Amino acid sequence: MAECKGNEILSSDHIGSLLFRLSVPAIIGMMVQALFNIVDTIFVGRGVGTPGIAGITIVFPIQMFVMAVSQLIGIGGASIISRALGSKDTARANKTLGSMLLSALLIGVVITVIGYLFTDGLLRLFGATESILPYARDYLTIILIGNIFFPFAVSANSVIRAEGRAGFAMVTMLISAILNIILDPIFIFWLGMGIRGAAIATVLAKAVTALWVTIYFFTGKSMLKLKLKNWLFHKGITSEMFAIGTASFVRLVAASILIVFINNILASYGSDIYIATMGIILRLLQFFVMPIIGVAQGLQPIVGFNYGAKRFDKSKRALNIALAVATGIATFGFVLLFFFSKSFFSLFTTDRDLILSGIKPLRIVIMLLPLVGAQIIGASVFQAIGKAVNSIILSITRRALFLIPLLFILPRFMDVNGVWAAFPISDALAFTLTATLLLLQLKDFTKKHEQNIEKEDVVLED
């Protein structure tokens, strides 16, 4: 019954309402996650001060790398599972689940061990000055414990979403974020633990989330089965999982490297306030980008399932709707951030210098934010249909191929303003490439749909 229900959801003819049904829970979940990051930073900013914000900004690339690994496994495996369910290959879907969760647990442990062995070296490499280092160290040494649970929880939740159970996946994210928000003031203020308290709250929330998704699979709610015999590295499945998930991995690793690079550039200007400014900007951007990722997550099982079922017209329709919604969200975010820059910065700190220094950089960085929606949707669509190369190309262009070179060049002529100006320029270049590849894919959907119609006509004539 569970399998039938899942297939009925994803094979619906009402693509717009189906996208809404799958995206809204994902959007809510992602926004709550982004809200947690904002609230976490607000608590640190008001409880510890500007050095605390700078400290968690230094650690942020490490957290992004852990998320990158989680997405590598989660999105890659989810793509295989969606297509397997679409072609009614439940055995392949179950094997994929086993490979995903085993990979997530092992990689989580490895990252934690490496983090403890090279803590100070990593933090200095990531741009920590001597004044920021103690705050970053206190935060990281506790956050590393949560990395054992996090990849497992994210990967498992991707599977839940691939089954078409977006509501449950949303609840998983809500539990993690809300619990974190509740625990933050308890540990930071009431127990007087400062930045270490923020880290403890995060780790406890991750542990509870991992337990929650484990219960889901062991209580029969899933159409898939967590059988011990499937907890292996199935050669064909594991390699495909990593190939497809590489796009998300590269995108987030590129973002992580980018932040490290930016932190070091900003530190070279001799003021920790620039690093804190970037930390706040990144969290504000994340809040408006997360809903777009939610749309992409809702889109992926629809496109993947219908692509596997050879219903290319539905895949095309879903893509068009998602592009319109994502662009609308990005435009709305631009308007709010541009016209209320001071108000947003004032949420995080009472430091007047930090507030005033952040207004201009924020407005420059978001100048072409409306174009970012198409970039995220484009990379996700190619993941969903198994075109890993295109997805990887779109994932690395904005940050690795365009933004990093611009960060090398522009500050030489514009000083610190060159850091901020590099963002809109790279957005314009990446959008041009994304639009080109998406137009070609839309034509491919149309071509394959027409070929299917011709085959059906031939069968009817016979």
PEFEN-V618330 format. One record per backbone hydrogen bond with DSSP energy under -0.5 kcal/mol. NH is the residue of the N-H (numbers start at 1). CO is the residue of the C=O. E is the energy in kcal/mol with one decimal. If there is no record, write none. Layout:
nh=NH co=CO e=E
nh=NH co=CO e=E
//
This chain:
nh=5 co=1 e=-2.6
nh=6 co=2 e=-2.2
nh=7 co=3 e=-2.3
nh=8 co=4 e=-2.5
nh=9 co=5 e=-1.9
nh=10 co=6 e=-1.8
nh=11 co=7 e=-1.6
nh=12 co=9 e=-1.0
nh=15 co=13 e=-1.6
nh=18 co=14 e=-2.5
nh=19 co=15 e=-2.9
nh=20 co=16 e=-2.1
nh=21 co=17 e=-2.6
nh=22 co=18 e=-2.3
nh=23 co=19 e=-2.8
nh=24 co=20 e=-2.3
nh=25 co=21 e=-0.6
nh=26 co=22 e=-0.9
nh=27 co=23 e=-3.7
nh=28 co=24 e=-2.8
nh=29 co=25 e=-2.6
nh=30 co=26 e=-3.0
nh=31 co=27 e=-2.8
nh=32 co=28 e=-2.3
nh=33 co=29 e=-2.0
nh=34 co=30 e=-2.5
nh=35 co=31 e=-2.9
nh=36 co=32 e=-2.3
nh=37 co=33 e=-1.8
nh=38 co=34 e=-2.0
nh=39 co=35 e=-3.3
nh=40 co=36 e=-3.3
nh=41 co=37 e=-1.8
nh=42 co=38 e=-2.5
nh=43 co=39 e=-2.8
nh=44 co=40 e=-2.2
nh=45 co=41 e=-3.2
nh=46 co=42 e=-2.5
nh=47 co=43 e=-2.3
nh=48 co=44 e=-3.0
nh=49 co=44 e=-1.7
nh=52 co=49 e=-0.8
nh=53 co=49 e=-1.6
nh=54 co=50 e=-2.4
nh=55 co=51 e=-2.2
nh=56 co=52 e=-2.2
nh=57 co=53 e=-1.6
nh=58 co=54 e=-1.7
nh=59 co=55 e=-1.5
nh=60 co=56 e=-1.3
nh=61 co=57 e=-0.6
nh=62 co=59 e=-1.2
nh=63 co=59 e=-1.6
nh=64 co=60 e=-2.4
nh=65 co=61 e=-1.9
nh=66 co=62 e=-1.9
nh=67 co=63 e=-2.1
nh=68 co=64 e=-2.4
nh=69 co=65 e=-2.2
nh=70 co=66 e=-2.2
nh=71 co=67 e=-2.7
nh=72 co=68 e=-2.4
nh=73 co=69 e=-1.9
nh=74 co=70 e=-3.1
nh=75 co=71 e=-2.1
nh=76 co=71 e=-0.9
nh=76 co=72 e=-0.8
nh=77 co=73 e=-2.4
nh=78 co=74 e=-2.3
nh=79 co=75 e=-2.1
nh=80 co=76 e=-1.4
nh=81 co=77 e=-2.5
nh=82 co=78 e=-2.8
nh=83 co=79 e=-1.9
nh=84 co=80 e=-2.4
nh=85 co=81 e=-2.7
nh=86 co=82 e=-2.0
nh=87 co=83 e=-1.7
nh=88 co=85 e=-1.1
nh=89 co=84 e=-3.5
nh=90 co=88 e=-1.0
nh=93 co=89 e=-1.6
nh=94 co=90 e=-2.4
nh=95 co=91 e=-2.1
nh=96 co=92 e=-2.2
nh=97 co=93 e=-2.0
nh=98 co=94 e=-1.9
nh=99 co=95 e=-2.2
nh=100 co=96 e=-2.5
nh=101 co=97 e=-2.3
nh=102 co=98 e=-2.0
nh=103 co=99 e=-2.0
nh=104 co=100 e=-2.4
nh=105 co=101 e=-2.1
nh=106 co=102 e=-2.1
nh=107 co=103 e=-2.5
nh=108 co=104 e=-2.0
nh=109 co=105 e=-1.8
nh=110 co=106 e=-2.1
nh=111 co=107 e=-2.4
nh=112 co=108 e=-1.7
nh=113 co=109 e=-2.2
nh=114 co=110 e=-2.4
nh=115 co=111 e=-2.4
nh=116 co=112 e=-1.8
nh=117 co=113 e=-1.8
nh=118 co=114 e=-1.6
nh=119 co=116 e=-0.6
nh=122 co=118 e=-2.5
nh=123 co=119 e=-2.2
nh=124 co=120 e=-2.4
nh=125 co=121 e=-2.1
nh=126 co=122 e=-2.0
nh=127 co=124 e=-1.5
nh=128 co=123 e=-2.4
nh=133 co=129 e=-2.5
nh=134 co=130 e=-0.6
nh=135 co=132 e=-0.8
nh=136 co=132 e=-2.1
nh=137 co=133 e=-2.8
nh=138 co=134 e=-2.1
nh=139 co=135 e=-1.7
nh=140 co=136 e=-2.7
nh=141 co=137 e=-2.4
nh=142 co=138 e=-0.5
nh=142 co=139 e=-0.6
nh=143 co=139 e=-2.2
nh=144 co=140 e=-2.3
nh=145 co=142 e=-1.3
nh=146 co=142 e=-0.7
nh=146 co=143 e=-0.8
nh=147 co=143 e=-0.7
nh=147 co=144 e=-0.8
nh=148 co=145 e=-1.5
nh=149 co=146 e=-1.0
nh=150 co=146 e=-2.3
nh=151 co=147 e=-0.7
nh=153 co=149 e=-2.2
nh=154 co=150 e=-2.6
nh=155 co=151 e=-2.4
nh=156 co=152 e=-2.5
nh=157 co=153 e=-2.1
nh=158 co=154 e=-1.7
nh=159 co=155 e=-1.6
nh=160 co=156 e=-1.9
nh=161 co=157 e=-2.0
nh=162 co=158 e=-2.1
nh=163 co=159 e=-1.4
nh=164 co=161 e=-1.7
nh=165 co=160 e=-1.7
nh=166 co=164 e=-1.1
nh=169 co=165 e=-1.8
nh=170 co=166 e=-2.2
nh=171 co=167 e=-2.1
nh=172 co=168 e=-2.1
nh=173 co=169 e=-1.6
nh=174 co=170 e=-2.4
nh=175 co=171 e=-2.7
nh=176 co=172 e=-1.7
nh=177 co=173 e=-2.5
nh=178 co=174 e=-2.9
nh=179 co=175 e=-2.0
nh=180 co=176 e=-1.7
nh=181 co=177 e=-2.5
nh=182 co=178 e=-2.3
nh=183 co=179 e=-2.3
nh=184 co=180 e=-2.1
nh=185 co=181 e=-0.8
nh=186 co=182 e=-0.7
nh=187 co=183 e=-2.4
nh=188 co=184 e=-3.0
nh=189 co=185 e=-1.6
nh=190 co=185 e=-2.1
nh=191 co=186 e=-2.1
nh=193 co=187 e=-2.4
nh=194 co=188 e=-1.4
nh=196 co=193 e=-1.3
nh=197 co=193 e=-0.7
nh=198 co=194 e=-1.3
nh=199 co=195 e=-1.5
nh=200 co=196 e=-2.3
nh=201 co=197 e=-2.2
nh=202 co=198 e=-1.6
nh=203 co=199 e=-2.2
nh=204 co=200 e=-2.4
nh=205 co=201 e=-1.8
nh=206 co=202 e=-2.0
nh=207 co=203 e=-2.1
nh=208 co=204 e=-2.0
nh=209 co=205 e=-1.9
nh=210 co=206 e=-2.1
nh=211 co=207 e=-1.8
nh=212 co=208 e=-2.2
nh=213 co=209 e=-2.1
nh=214 co=210 e=-1.6
nh=215 co=211 e=-2.0
nh=216 co=212 e=-1.5
nh=217 co=213 e=-1.4
nh=218 co=214 e=-1.5
nh=219 co=215 e=-1.0
nh=219 co=216 e=-0.5
nh=220 co=217 e=-0.6
nh=221 co=216 e=-1.2
nh=222 co=216 e=-0.6
nh=227 co=225 e=-1.6
nh=230 co=227 e=-1.8
nh=231 co=228 e=-1.5
nh=232 co=230 e=-2.6
nh=234 co=232 e=-1.3
nh=235 co=233 e=-0.5
nh=238 co=234 e=-3.7
nh=239 co=235 e=-2.0
nh=240 co=236 e=-1.7
nh=241 co=237 e=-2.8
nh=242 co=238 e=-2.3
nh=243 co=239 e=-2.0
nh=244 co=240 e=-2.7
nh=245 co=241 e=-2.6
nh=246 co=242 e=-1.0
nh=247 co=244 e=-1.0
nh=249 co=245 e=-2.3
nh=250 co=246 e=-3.4
nh=251 co=247 e=-2.3
nh=252 co=248 e=-2.3
nh=253 co=249 e=-2.9
nh=254 co=250 e=-2.8
nh=255 co=251 e=-1.7
nh=256 co=252 e=-2.5
nh=257 co=253 e=-3.2
nh=258 co=254 e=-2.5
nh=259 co=255 e=-2.3
nh=260 co=256 e=-2.2
nh=261 co=257 e=-2.7
nh=262 co=258 e=-2.9
nh=263 co=259 e=-3.1
nh=264 co=260 e=-2.1
nh=265 co=261 e=-2.1
nh=266 co=262 e=-3.1
nh=267 co=263 e=-2.5
nh=268 co=264 e=-1.4
nh=269 co=266 e=-1.2
nh=270 co=267 e=-1.9
nh=271 co=266 e=-0.8
nh=274 co=271 e=-1.1
nh=275 co=271 e=-0.6
nh=276 co=272 e=-2.0
nh=277 co=273 e=-2.2
nh=278 co=274 e=-2.3
nh=279 co=275 e=-2.1
nh=280 co=276 e=-2.0
nh=281 co=277 e=-2.4
nh=282 co=278 e=-2.6
nh=283 co=279 e=-1.5
nh=284 co=280 e=-2.2
nh=285 co=281 e=-2.7
nh=286 co=282 e=-2.3
nh=287 co=283 e=-1.6
nh=288 co=284 e=-1.1
nh=288 co=285 e=-0.7
nh=289 co=285 e=-1.9
nh=290 co=286 e=-2.6
nh=291 co=287 e=-0.5
nh=292 co=289 e=-0.5
nh=293 co=289 e=-2.0
nh=294 co=290 e=-2.2
nh=295 co=291 e=-2.0
nh=296 co=292 e=-2.3
nh=297 co=293 e=-2.4
nh=298 co=294 e=-2.1
nh=299 co=295 e=-2.1
nh=300 co=296 e=-2.1
nh=301 co=297 e=-0.8
nh=302 co=298 e=-0.6
nh=303 co=299 e=-2.7
nh=304 co=300 e=-3.1
nh=305 co=301 e=-2.3
nh=306 co=302 e=-2.3
nh=307 co=303 e=-2.3
nh=308 co=304 e=-2.2
nh=309 co=305 e=-1.8
nh=310 co=307 e=-1.1
nh=311 co=306 e=-3.5
nh=312 co=310 e=-0.8
nh=314 co=311 e=-0.7
nh=315 co=311 e=-1.4
nh=316 co=312 e=-2.2
nh=317 co=313 e=-2.2
nh=318 co=314 e=-2.5
nh=319 co=315 e=-2.1
nh=320 co=316 e=-2.2
nh=321 co=317 e=-2.1
nh=322 co=318 e=-2.4
nh=323 co=319 e=-2.3
nh=324 co=320 e=-1.8
nh=325 co=321 e=-2.3
nh=326 co=322 e=-2.8
nh=327 co=323 e=-2.1
nh=328 co=324 e=-1.8
nh=329 co=325 e=-2.2
nh=330 co=326 e=-2.3
nh=331 co=327 e=-2.2
nh=332 co=328 e=-2.2
nh=333 co=329 e=-2.3
nh=334 co=330 e=-2.0
nh=335 co=331 e=-2.1
nh=336 co=332 e=-2.1
nh=337 co=333 e=-2.5
nh=338 co=334 e=-2.4
nh=339 co=335 e=-2.1
nh=340 co=336 e=-1.7
nh=341 co=338 e=-0.6
nh=344 co=340 e=-2.1
nh=345 co=341 e=-2.2
nh=346 co=342 e=-2.1
nh=347 co=343 e=-0.7
nh=347 co=344 e=-0.8
nh=348 co=344 e=-0.5
nh=348 co=345 e=-1.0
nh=349 co=345 e=-0.9
nh=352 co=350 e=-0.8
nh=355 co=351 e=-2.2
nh=356 co=352 e=-2.7
nh=357 co=353 e=-2.0
nh=358 co=354 e=-0.9
nh=358 co=355 e=-0.8
nh=359 co=355 e=-0.8
nh=360 co=356 e=-0.5
nh=361 co=357 e=-0.6
nh=362 co=358 e=-2.1
nh=363 co=359 e=-2.0
nh=364 co=360 e=-1.9
nh=365 co=361 e=-2.7
nh=366 co=362 e=-1.9
nh=367 co=364 e=-1.4
nh=369 co=366 e=-2.3
nh=371 co=368 e=-1.8
nh=372 co=369 e=-1.9
nh=373 co=369 e=-0.5
nh=375 co=371 e=-0.9
nh=376 co=372 e=-1.9
nh=377 co=373 e=-2.2
nh=378 co=374 e=-2.6
nh=379 co=375 e=-1.9
nh=380 co=376 e=-1.8
nh=381 co=377 e=-2.3
nh=382 co=378 e=-1.8
nh=383 co=379 e=-1.4
nh=384 co=380 e=-2.4
nh=385 co=381 e=-1.7
nh=386 co=383 e=-1.3
nh=387 co=382 e=-2.3
nh=388 co=386 e=-1.4
nh=391 co=387 e=-1.7
nh=392 co=388 e=-2.6
nh=393 co=389 e=-2.5
nh=394 co=390 e=-2.3
nh=395 co=391 e=-1.7
nh=396 co=392 e=-1.8
nh=397 co=393 e=-1.5
nh=398 co=394 e=-0.6
nh=400 co=396 e=-1.6
nh=401 co=396 e=-2.0
nh=402 co=397 e=-2.0
nh=403 co=398 e=-1.5
nh=404 co=399 e=-2.0
nh=406 co=402 e=-1.7
nh=407 co=403 e=-2.1
nh=408 co=404 e=-1.4
nh=409 co=405 e=-1.9
nh=410 co=406 e=-2.7
nh=412 co=409 e=-1.2
nh=413 co=409 e=-0.5
nh=413 co=410 e=-1.8
nh=414 co=410 e=-2.6
nh=415 co=411 e=-1.7
nh=417 co=414 e=-1.3
nh=418 co=415 e=-1.5
nh=419 co=416 e=-1.1
nh=420 co=416 e=-1.0
nh=421 co=417 e=-2.4
nh=422 co=418 e=-1.2
nh=423 co=420 e=-1.2
nh=424 co=420 e=-0.6
nh=425 co=421 e=-1.2
nh=426 co=422 e=-2.0
nh=427 co=423 e=-2.0
nh=428 co=424 e=-1.9
nh=429 co=425 e=-1.9
nh=430 co=426 e=-2.6
nh=431 co=427 e=-2.2
nh=432 co=428 e=-1.6
nh=433 co=429 e=-1.5
nh=434 co=430 e=-2.5
nh=435 co=431 e=-2.8
nh=436 co=432 e=-1.5
nh=437 co=433 e=-2.1
nh=438 co=434 e=-2.5
nh=439 co=435 e=-2.1
nh=440 co=436 e=-1.7
nh=441 co=437 e=-1.9
nh=442 co=438 e=-2.6
nh=443 co=439 e=-1.8
nh=444 co=440 e=-1.7
nh=445 co=441 e=-2.4
nh=446 co=442 e=-2.1
nh=447 co=443 e=-2.5
nh=448 co=444 e=-2.5
nh=449 co=445 e=-2.2
nh=450 co=446 e=-2.3
nh=451 co=447 e=-2.0
nh=452 co=448 e=-1.9
nh=453 co=449 e=-1.9
nh=454 co=450 e=-2.1
nh=455 co=451 e=-2.0
nh=456 co=452 e=-2.2
nh=457 co=453 e=-2.3
nh=458 co=454 e=-2.0
nh=459 co=455 e=-2.1
nh=460 co=456 e=-2.3
nh=461 co=457 e=-2.1
nh=462 co=458 e=-2.0
//
